[in-house]
Amino acid sequence: MKAALLNHHADAAGCGLGWKGWLLMAALGFFVVGYAWAAEAGPVGDPRPGREANRILPLSNGLSFELGLPAVVERYGPPVSDEPSSALPFQQLTFRDFAATFDRESGRLTAIRLINGVALAGGLKVGSPWSEVTAEFGREAEAEDAVQVEVSGLLVSLERDGSVVSSIRIRRSSRANAGGEAPKLRAPLAVGVAASRLEPFSNGMLLSDPLEVVLTKLGPPEKDDRTHPAVRVLIYKDATLFFDARDRGFSRAVLRGASVKLACGVSVGSAEIEMKRSLPSARQPIMGAPFQYSEPGCVARIVVTDGRVEQIELRRTEVSAAPNRGPR
């Protein structure tokens, strides 16, 4: 009897241990399945793994800045159009799906313009809704007709026609930190006459134009000064233009002749009263000092002597929070 009772308790204990064991095994099973799912889906807490690393490259057609001219022609075939031979230091070629600018001496790819459906890594392409630009790069771009963003070592210029993206250009930027930093909105580009009193200039130049575009628009300068390692200076008859020697981005312009006018019509030689009427928010800090006028992305200093504009200097700046414009 006693032996039977002991056997009964032993069986009961065995059954209790078995129930706990099954519960433990079920919990471990859920843990293993959940861990495997998380490993397959990506790091915990990162629903878009790798998206911040580079929103720009690779392009949907595989084009990369690592490719030189021979490799691009080999991969994408001969260009459909070529610029006429010139003394300019770069060569612009148009392929079926993109246009590219190469350094004429080294064959190095320096700039890309997207056409015919080629998309950035984030999916943006010519024809995309401008709302996608706002979603990708921030609400600061919402009201602009063109923006320039600095991300992952690249400068990306986007313009729109109405509500869709009309132009995408990409070039290297030594000023942008390589890696996965958040995109940084730089100065707005061709924001249209309703928004800017400064650009475009009467010669068609925009403050966002890189060196290659300026040379294409204005032609060879009277002097191309490369003596300073950090600055490249193009000297034209009525304007001196300064570019970053590393990424060829525009940084400053000095207008000295009447032939180059601001978007508002002011030029060297304009009457002071005309300048004040066209730029009503321009201010003179102290008597005799240059007038100062600012817009997001640009500051203008206007020297007036004897009632006439003698010189206009414009500098690119980072985007400011509030524009300093008067009504048009």
Contacts in CASP RR format, 6 or more apart in sequence:
PFRMAT RR
TARGET T0000
AUTHOR 0000-0000-0000
METHOD contacts of the structure
MODEL  1
MKAALLNHHADAAGCGLGWKGWLLMAALGFFVVGYAWAAEAGPVGDPRPG
REANRILPLSNGLSFELGLPAVVERYGPPVSDEPSSALPFQQLTFRDFAA
TFDRESGRLTAIRLINGVALAGGLKVGSPWSEVTAEFGREAEAEDAVQVE
VSGLLVSLERDGSVVSSIRIRRSSRANAGGEAPKLRAPLAVGVAASRLEP
FSNGMLLSDPLEVVLTKLGPPEKDDRTHPAVRVLIYKDATLFFDARDRGF
SRAVLRGASVKLACGVSVGSAEIEMKRSLPSARQPIMGAPFQYSEPGCVA
RIVVTDGRVEQIELRRTEVSAAPNRGPR
38 44 0 8 1.000
42 49 0 8 1.000
43 49 0 8 1.000
51 122 0 8 1.000
52 180 0 8 1.000
52 182 0 8 1.000
53 152 0 8 1.000
53 179 0 8 1.000
53 180 0 8 1.000
54 121 0 8 1.000
54 151 0 8 1.000
54 152 0 8 1.000
54 179 0 8 1.000
54 180 0 8 1.000
55 120 0 8 1.000
55 121 0 8 1.000
55 122 0 8 1.000
55 136 0 8 1.000
55 151 0 8 1.000
55 152 0 8 1.000
55 183 0 8 1.000
56 120 0 8 1.000
56 121 0 8 1.000
56 122 0 8 1.000
56 151 0 8 1.000
56 152 0 8 1.000
56 154 0 8 1.000
56 156 0 8 1.000
56 170 0 8 1.000
57 64 0 8 1.000
57 65 0 8 1.000
57 120 0 8 1.000
57 121 0 8 1.000
57 152 0 8 1.000
57 154 0 8 1.000
58 64 0 8 1.000
58 121 0 8 1.000
59 98 0 8 1.000
59 112 0 8 1.000
59 114 0 8 1.000
59 118 0 8 1.000
59 119 0 8 1.000
59 120 0 8 1.000
59 121 0 8 1.000
60 117 0 8 1.000
60 118 0 8 1.000
60 119 0 8 1.000
60 120 0 8 1.000
60 123 0 8 1.000
60 125 0 8 1.000
61 76 0 8 1.000
61 97 0 8 1.000
61 98 0 8 1.000
61 118 0 8 1.000
63 72 0 8 1.000
63 76 0 8 1.000
63 98 0 8 1.000
63 100 0 8 1.000
63 112 0 8 1.000
63 118 0 8 1.000
65 109 0 8 1.000
65 112 0 8 1.000
65 172 0 8 1.000
67 75 0 8 1.000
67 109 0 8 1.000
68 102 0 8 1.000
68 107 0 8 1.000
68 108 0 8 1.000
68 109 0 8 1.000
69 91 0 8 1.000
69 93 0 8 1.000
69 102 0 8 1.000
69 107 0 8 1.000
69 108 0 8 1.000
69 109 0 8 1.000
70 107 0 8 1.000
72 95 0 8 1.000
72 100 0 8 1.000
72 102 0 8 1.000
72 109 0 8 1.000
73 79 0 8 1.000
76 95 0 8 1.000
76 96 0 8 1.000
76 97 0 8 1.000
77 95 0 8 1.000
79 93 0 8 1.000
79 94 0 8 1.000
79 95 0 8 1.000
80 94 0 8 1.000
80 95 0 8 1.000
80 96 0 8 1.000
81 93 0 8 1.000
81 94 0 8 1.000
82 91 0 8 1.000
82 93 0 8 1.000
82 94 0 8 1.000
83 91 0 8 1.000
83 92 0 8 1.000
83 93 0 8 1.000
87 220 0 8 1.000
88 104 0 8 1.000
88 215 0 8 1.000
88 216 0 8 1.000
88 219 0 8 1.000
88 220 0 8 1.000
89 103 0 8 1.000
89 104 0 8 1.000
89 105 0 8 1.000
90 101 0 8 1.000
90 102 0 8 1.000
90 103 0 8 1.000
90 104 0 8 1.000
90 110 0 8 1.000
90 212 0 8 1.000
90 215 0 8 1.000
91 101 0 8 1.000
91 102 0 8 1.000
91 103 0 8 1.000
91 104 0 8 1.000
91 107 0 8 1.000
92 99 0 8 1.000
92 100 0 8 1.000
92 101 0 8 1.000
92 102 0 8 1.000
92 212 0 8 1.000
92 216 0 8 1.000
93 99 0 8 1.000
93 100 0 8 1.000
93 101 0 8 1.000
93 102 0 8 1.000
94 100 0 8 1.000
96 116 0 8 1.000
97 114 0 8 1.000
97 115 0 8 1.000
97 116 0 8 1.000
97 117 0 8 1.000
97 118 0 8 1.000
98 112 0 8 1.000
98 113 0 8 1.000
98 114 0 8 1.000
98 115 0 8 1.000
98 116 0 8 1.000
98 118 0 8 1.000
99 112 0 8 1.000
99 113 0 8 1.000
99 115 0 8 1.000
100 109 0 8 1.000
100 111 0 8 1.000
100 112 0 8 1.000
100 113 0 8 1.000
101 109 0 8 1.000
101 110 0 8 1.000
101 111 0 8 1.000
101 112 0 8 1.000
101 212 0 8 1.000
102 108 0 8 1.000
102 109 0 8 1.000
102 110 0 8 1.000
103 110 0 8 1.000
110 171 0 8 1.000
110 172 0 8 1.000
110 212 0 8 1.000
110 248 0 8 1.000
111 169 0 8 1.000
111 170 0 8 1.000
111 171 0 8 1.000
111 210 0 8 1.000
111 212 0 8 1.000
112 169 0 8 1.000
112 170 0 8 1.000
112 171 0 8 1.000
113 167 0 8 1.000
113 168 0 8 1.000
113 169 0 8 1.000
113 170 0 8 1.000
114 120 0 8 1.000
114 125 0 8 1.000
114 126 0 8 1.000
114 168 0 8 1.000
114 169 0 8 1.000
114 170 0 8 1.000
115 126 0 8 1.000
116 126 0 8 1.000
117 125 0 8 1.000
117 126 0 8 1.000
118 125 0 8 1.000
119 125 0 8 1.000
119 128 0 8 1.000
120 156 0 8 1.000
120 168 0 8 1.000
122 136 0 8 1.000
123 132 0 8 1.000
124 132 0 8 1.000
124 133 0 8 1.000
124 136 0 8 1.000
124 158 0 8 1.000
124 165 0 8 1.000
124 168 0 8 1.000
125 165 0 8 1.000
125 168 0 8 1.000
126 165 0 8 1.000
126 166 0 8 1.000
126 167 0 8 1.000
126 168 0 8 1.000
127 164 0 8 1.000
127 165 0 8 1.000
127 166 0 8 1.000
128 164 0 8 1.000
128 165 0 8 1.000
129 163 0 8 1.000
129 164 0 8 1.000
129 165 0 8 1.000
130 141 0 8 1.000
130 142 0 8 1.000
130 160 0 8 1.000
130 162 0 8 1.000
130 163 0 8 1.000
130 164 0 8 1.000
130 165 0 8 1.000
131 163 0 8 1.000
132 165 0 8 1.000
133 141 0 8 1.000
133 147 0 8 1.000
133 158 0 8 1.000
133 160 0 8 1.000
133 165 0 8 1.000
134 141 0 8 1.000
134 142 0 8 1.000
136 183 0 8 1.000
137 147 0 8 1.000
137 149 0 8 1.000
137 183 0 8 1.000
137 185 0 8 1.000
138 183 0 8 1.000
138 185 0 8 1.000
140 147 0 8 1.000
140 185 0 8 1.000
140 319 0 8 1.000
141 147 0 8 1.000
141 149 0 8 1.000
141 158 0 8 1.000
141 185 0 8 1.000
144 188 0 8 1.000
144 189 0 8 1.000
144 191 0 8 1.000
144 195 0 8 1.000
145 159 0 8 1.000
145 160 0 8 1.000
145 188 0 8 1.000
145 189 0 8 1.000
145 190 0 8 1.000
145 191 0 8 1.000
145 192 0 8 1.000
145 195 0 8 1.000
146 157 0 8 1.000
146 158 0 8 1.000
146 159 0 8 1.000
146 160 0 8 1.000
146 167 0 8 1.000
146 188 0 8 1.000
146 189 0 8 1.000
146 190 0 8 1.000
146 191 0 8 1.000
146 208 0 8 1.000
147 157 0 8 1.000
147 158 0 8 1.000
147 185 0 8 1.000
147 186 0 8 1.000
147 188 0 8 1.000
147 189 0 8 1.000
148 155 0 8 1.000
148 156 0 8 1.000
148 157 0 8 1.000
148 158 0 8 1.000
148 185 0 8 1.000
148 186 0 8 1.000
148 187 0 8 1.000
148 188 0 8 1.000
148 189 0 8 1.000
148 208 0 8 1.000
149 155 0 8 1.000
149 156 0 8 1.000
149 158 0 8 1.000
149 183 0 8 1.000
149 184 0 8 1.000
149 185 0 8 1.000
149 186 0 8 1.000
150 156 0 8 1.000
150 173 0 8 1.000
150 175 0 8 1.000
150 176 0 8 1.000
150 183 0 8 1.000
150 184 0 8 1.000
150 186 0 8 1.000
151 176 0 8 1.000
151 180 0 8 1.000
151 181 0 8 1.000
151 182 0 8 1.000
151 183 0 8 1.000
151 184 0 8 1.000
152 176 0 8 1.000
152 178 0 8 1.000
152 179 0 8 1.000
152 180 0 8 1.000
152 181 0 8 1.000
153 172 0 8 1.000
153 173 0 8 1.000
153 174 0 8 1.000
153 176 0 8 1.000
153 177 0 8 1.000
153 178 0 8 1.000
153 179 0 8 1.000
154 170 0 8 1.000
154 171 0 8 1.000
154 172 0 8 1.000
154 173 0 8 1.000
154 176 0 8 1.000
155 170 0 8 1.000
155 171 0 8 1.000
155 172 0 8 1.000
155 173 0 8 1.000
155 176 0 8 1.000
155 186 0 8 1.000
155 210 0 8 1.000
155 247 0 8 1.000
155 249 0 8 1.000
156 168 0 8 1.000
156 169 0 8 1.000
156 170 0 8 1.000
157 167 0 8 1.000
157 168 0 8 1.000
157 169 0 8 1.000
157 170 0 8 1.000
157 189 0 8 1.000
157 208 0 8 1.000
158 165 0 8 1.000
158 167 0 8 1.000
158 168 0 8 1.000
159 165 0 8 1.000
159 166 0 8 1.000
159 167 0 8 1.000
159 189 0 8 1.000
159 190 0 8 1.000
160 166 0 8 1.000
171 210 0 8 1.000
171 247 0 8 1.000
171 248 0 8 1.000
172 247 0 8 1.000
173 247 0 8 1.000
174 244 0 8 1.000
174 246 0 8 1.000
174 247 0 8 1.000
175 244 0 8 1.000
175 246 0 8 1.000
175 247 0 8 1.000
176 184 0 8 1.000
185 319 0 8 1.000
186 297 0 8 1.000
186 318 0 8 1.000
186 319 0 8 1.000
187 207 0 8 1.000
187 208 0 8 1.000
187 296 0 8 1.000
187 297 0 8 1.000
187 298 0 8 1.000
187 316 0 8 1.000
187 317 0 8 1.000
187 318 0 8 1.000
187 319 0 8 1.000
188 195 0 8 1.000
188 208 0 8 1.000
188 296 0 8 1.000
188 297 0 8 1.000
188 319 0 8 1.000
189 206 0 8 1.000
189 207 0 8 1.000
189 208 0 8 1.000
190 199 0 8 1.000
190 200 0 8 1.000
190 206 0 8 1.000
190 208 0 8 1.000
191 199 0 8 1.000
192 200 0 8 1.000
192 263 0 8 1.000
193 263 0 8 1.000
193 328 0 8 1.000
194 328 0 8 1.000
195 325 0 8 1.000
196 263 0 8 1.000
196 295 0 8 1.000
197 262 0 8 1.000
197 263 0 8 1.000
197 264 0 8 1.000
197 278 0 8 1.000
197 279 0 8 1.000
197 293 0 8 1.000
197 295 0 8 1.000
197 325 0 8 1.000
197 328 0 8 1.000
198 207 0 8 1.000
198 262 0 8 1.000
198 263 0 8 1.000
198 264 0 8 1.000
198 293 0 8 1.000
198 295 0 8 1.000
198 298 0 8 1.000
198 300 0 8 1.000
198 314 0 8 1.000
199 205 0 8 1.000
199 206 0 8 1.000
199 207 0 8 1.000
199 262 0 8 1.000
199 263 0 8 1.000
199 298 0 8 1.000
200 206 0 8 1.000
200 263 0 8 1.000
201 255 0 8 1.000
201 260 0 8 1.000
201 261 0 8 1.000
201 262 0 8 1.000
201 263 0 8 1.000
202 259 0 8 1.000
202 260 0 8 1.000
202 261 0 8 1.000
202 262 0 8 1.000
202 265 0 8 1.000
202 267 0 8 1.000
203 217 0 8 1.000
203 218 0 8 1.000
203 239 0 8 1.000
203 259 0 8 1.000
203 260 0 8 1.000
204 217 0 8 1.000
205 214 0 8 1.000
205 217 0 8 1.000
205 218 0 8 1.000
207 250 0 8 1.000
207 253 0 8 1.000
207 297 0 8 1.000
207 298 0 8 1.000
207 314 0 8 1.000
207 316 0 8 1.000
208 250 0 8 1.000
209 217 0 8 1.000
209 250 0 8 1.000
210 243 0 8 1.000
210 247 0 8 1.000
210 248 0 8 1.000
210 249 0 8 1.000
210 250 0 8 1.000
211 232 0 8 1.000
211 234 0 8 1.000
211 243 0 8 1.000
211 248 0 8 1.000
211 249 0 8 1.000
211 250 0 8 1.000
212 248 0 8 1.000
214 234 0 8 1.000
214 241 0 8 1.000
214 243 0 8 1.000
214 250 0 8 1.000
215 221 0 8 1.000
215 234 0 8 1.000
218 234 0 8 1.000
218 236 0 8 1.000
221 234 0 8 1.000
221 235 0 8 1.000
221 236 0 8 1.000
221 241 0 8 1.000
222 235 0 8 1.000
222 236 0 8 1.000
222 237 0 8 1.000
223 233 0 8 1.000
223 234 0 8 1.000
223 235 0 8 1.000
224 232 0 8 1.000
224 233 0 8 1.000
224 234 0 8 1.000
224 235 0 8 1.000
225 232 0 8 1.000
225 233 0 8 1.000
225 234 0 8 1.000
225 235 0 8 1.000
226 232 0 8 1.000
226 233 0 8 1.000
226 245 0 8 1.000
228 245 0 8 1.000
229 245 0 8 1.000
230 244 0 8 1.000
230 245 0 8 1.000
230 246 0 8 1.000
231 242 0 8 1.000
231 243 0 8 1.000
231 244 0 8 1.000
231 245 0 8 1.000
231 251 0 8 1.000
232 242 0 8 1.000
232 243 0 8 1.000
232 244 0 8 1.000
232 245 0 8 1.000
232 248 0 8 1.000
233 240 0 8 1.000
233 241 0 8 1.000
233 242 0 8 1.000
233 243 0 8 1.000
234 240 0 8 1.000
234 241 0 8 1.000
234 243 0 8 1.000
235 241 0 8 1.000
237 257 0 8 1.000
237 259 0 8 1.000
238 255 0 8 1.000
238 256 0 8 1.000
238 257 0 8 1.000
238 258 0 8 1.000
238 259 0 8 1.000
238 260 0 8 1.000
238 268 0 8 1.000
239 253 0 8 1.000
239 254 0 8 1.000
239 255 0 8 1.000
239 256 0 8 1.000
239 257 0 8 1.000
239 260 0 8 1.000
240 253 0 8 1.000
240 254 0 8 1.000
240 256 0 8 1.000
241 250 0 8 1.000
241 252 0 8 1.000
241 253 0 8 1.000
242 250 0 8 1.000
242 251 0 8 1.000
242 252 0 8 1.000
242 253 0 8 1.000
242 254 0 8 1.000
243 249 0 8 1.000
243 250 0 8 1.000
243 251 0 8 1.000
244 251 0 8 1.000
250 316 0 8 1.000
251 315 0 8 1.000
251 316 0 8 1.000
252 313 0 8 1.000
252 314 0 8 1.000
252 315 0 8 1.000
252 316 0 8 1.000
253 313 0 8 1.000
253 314 0 8 1.000
254 311 0 8 1.000
254 312 0 8 1.000
254 313 0 8 1.000
255 267 0 8 1.000
255 268 0 8 1.000
255 311 0 8 1.000
255 312 0 8 1.000
255 313 0 8 1.000
255 314 0 8 1.000
256 268 0 8 1.000
256 311 0 8 1.000
257 267 0 8 1.000
257 268 0 8 1.000
257 269 0 8 1.000
258 267 0 8 1.000
258 268 0 8 1.000
258 269 0 8 1.000
259 267 0 8 1.000
260 267 0 8 1.000
260 268 0 8 1.000
261 267 0 8 1.000
262 278 0 8 1.000
262 300 0 8 1.000
262 312 0 8 1.000
264 278 0 8 1.000
264 279 0 8 1.000
265 278 0 8 1.000
266 274 0 8 1.000
266 275 0 8 1.000
266 278 0 8 1.000
266 279 0 8 1.000
266 302 0 8 1.000
266 309 0 8 1.000
266 312 0 8 1.000
267 309 0 8 1.000
267 312 0 8 1.000
268 309 0 8 1.000
268 310 0 8 1.000
268 311 0 8 1.000
268 312 0 8 1.000
269 308 0 8 1.000
269 309 0 8 1.000
269 310 0 8 1.000
270 278 0 8 1.000
270 308 0 8 1.000
270 309 0 8 1.000
271 307 0 8 1.000
271 308 0 8 1.000
271 309 0 8 1.000
272 304 0 8 1.000
272 307 0 8 1.000
272 308 0 8 1.000
272 309 0 8 1.000
275 282 0 8 1.000
275 291 0 8 1.000
275 302 0 8 1.000
275 304 0 8 1.000
275 309 0 8 1.000
276 282 0 8 1.000
279 291 0 8 1.000
279 293 0 8 1.000
279 300 0 8 1.000
279 302 0 8 1.000
280 326 0 8 1.000
280 327 0 8 1.000
281 293 0 8 1.000
281 324 0 8 1.000
281 325 0 8 1.000
281 326 0 8 1.000
282 291 0 8 1.000
282 292 0 8 1.000
282 293 0 8 1.000
282 300 0 8 1.000
282 302 0 8 1.000
283 291 0 8 1.000
283 292 0 8 1.000
283 293 0 8 1.000
284 290 0 8 1.000
284 291 0 8 1.000
284 292 0 8 1.000
285 292 0 8 1.000
288 304 0 8 1.000
290 301 0 8 1.000
290 302 0 8 1.000
290 303 0 8 1.000
290 304 0 8 1.000
290 313 0 8 1.000
291 301 0 8 1.000
291 302 0 8 1.000
291 304 0 8 1.000
292 299 0 8 1.000
292 300 0 8 1.000
292 301 0 8 1.000
292 302 0 8 1.000
293 299 0 8 1.000
293 300 0 8 1.000
293 302 0 8 1.000
293 324 0 8 1.000
294 300 0 8 1.000
294 317 0 8 1.000
294 320 0 8 1.000
294 323 0 8 1.000
294 324 0 8 1.000
295 323 0 8 1.000
295 324 0 8 1.000
295 325 0 8 1.000
296 319 0 8 1.000
296 320 0 8 1.000
296 323 0 8 1.000
297 316 0 8 1.000
297 317 0 8 1.000
297 318 0 8 1.000
297 319 0 8 1.000
297 320 0 8 1.000
298 314 0 8 1.000
298 315 0 8 1.000
298 316 0 8 1.000
298 317 0 8 1.000
299 314 0 8 1.000
299 315 0 8 1.000
299 317 0 8 1.000
300 312 0 8 1.000
300 313 0 8 1.000
300 314 0 8 1.000
300 315 0 8 1.000
301 312 0 8 1.000
301 313 0 8 1.000
301 314 0 8 1.000
301 315 0 8 1.000
302 309 0 8 1.000
302 311 0 8 1.000
302 312 0 8 1.000
302 313 0 8 1.000
303 309 0 8 1.000
303 310 0 8 1.000
303 311 0 8 1.000
303 312 0 8 1.000
303 313 0 8 1.000
304 310 0 8 1.000
END
